[in-house]
Structures are given as C-alpha cells and as structure tokens.
Amino acid sequence: MAVFTSRKQQQNLKITFENDMLFVEMPDGKQQVFPLAFFPALRDASEEDRADWTHAGNGIRWNKLGINLAIS
C-alpha cells in the first residue's frame, strides 16, 4: 500500500496510511496506530476520501465516509 499523508497539516495532526495501518501523530509527537482492518470503509477508500477529514475535540471525522475515531 502506498504511503499517504493528509494535506490537512494545518489541523496540527499528521494522518498517515501505511501497510494497512493508520498512524495519527499529535502535535506533541505522541503517535497512535490503528489497524485498518478495524475500519474497512477507510481501508478501501480512495486517497481523496481519506484526505477529507476534520479534527474536532478529541476525535477525527472522515466526512465522506461517515467514520469517527476517538483519539487521546
């Protein structure tokens, strides 16, 4: 799987997809990793749909996919 980093870096999060894993890096450098097997719609989504996310409070929402992910 290709490495993909969201263009929404201004949201102070770095979202990366690699080897069927989702990496979320916080502004303080803390990283959370999630298997994409937990999110089949996100795993199978296009790069455009993966890039359409927003950070609100303690979560990430992929708008077109209707997926919410709580992060801490």
C-alpha positions in Angstrom: 0.0 0.0 0.0 1.3 3.5 -0.8 2.2 5.9 1.9 -0.3 8.7 2.1 -0.2 11.8 4.3 -3.2 14.1 4.5 -2.9 17.6 3.2 -4.6 19.0 6.3 -1.5 19.5 8.2 -2.8 22.9 9.5 -5.0 20.9 11.8 -2.0 20.1 13.9 -2.4 16.3 13.3 -0.5 14.2 10.9 -2.5 11.3 9.4 -0.6 8.6 7.6 -1.6 5.4 6.0 1.0 2.6 5.5 0.9 -1.2 5.3 -2.8 -1.5 6.3 -2.3 0.7 9.3 -3.5 4.2 10.3 -0.9 6.4 12.1 -2.1 9.5 13.9 0.7 11.8 15.2 -0.3 14.5 17.7 1.4 18.0 17.8 3.4 16.8 20.8 4.9 13.9 18.9 2.7 11.2 20.5 1.6 8.6 18.0 -1.4 6.3 17.9 -1.6 3.4 15.5 -4.8 1.6 14.4 -5.1 -1.4 12.1 -7.3 -0.5 9.1 -9.0 -3.9 9.5 -11.0 -2.1 12.2 -12.2 0.4 9.6 -13.0 -1.5 6.3 -14.5 1.6 4.7 -11.4 3.6 5.5 -9.1 0.8 4.3 -10.9 0.6 1.0 -11.4 4.3 0.5 -9.7 6.4 -2.2 -6.9 8.8 -1.3 -9.3 11.7 -1.9 -11.8 10.3 0.7 -9.1 9.6 3.2 -7.9 13.2 2.8 -11.4 14.6 3.7 -11.1 14.6 7.5 -11.6 17.1 10.2 -10.2 17.2 13.8 -12.7 18.2 16.4 -12.0 18.0 20.1 -10.8 14.5 20.9 -11.6 12.9 17.6 -11.2 12.7 13.8 -14.1 12.5 11.4 -13.8 11.3 7.8 -16.6 13.4 6.3 -17.4 11.5 3.1 -17.0 8.1 4.8 -19.0 8.9 8.0 -16.2 7.4 10.2 -15.4 8.9 13.6 -12.3 7.9 15.6 -11.7 9.0 19.1 -8.1 9.9 19.9 -6.4 11.0 23.1 
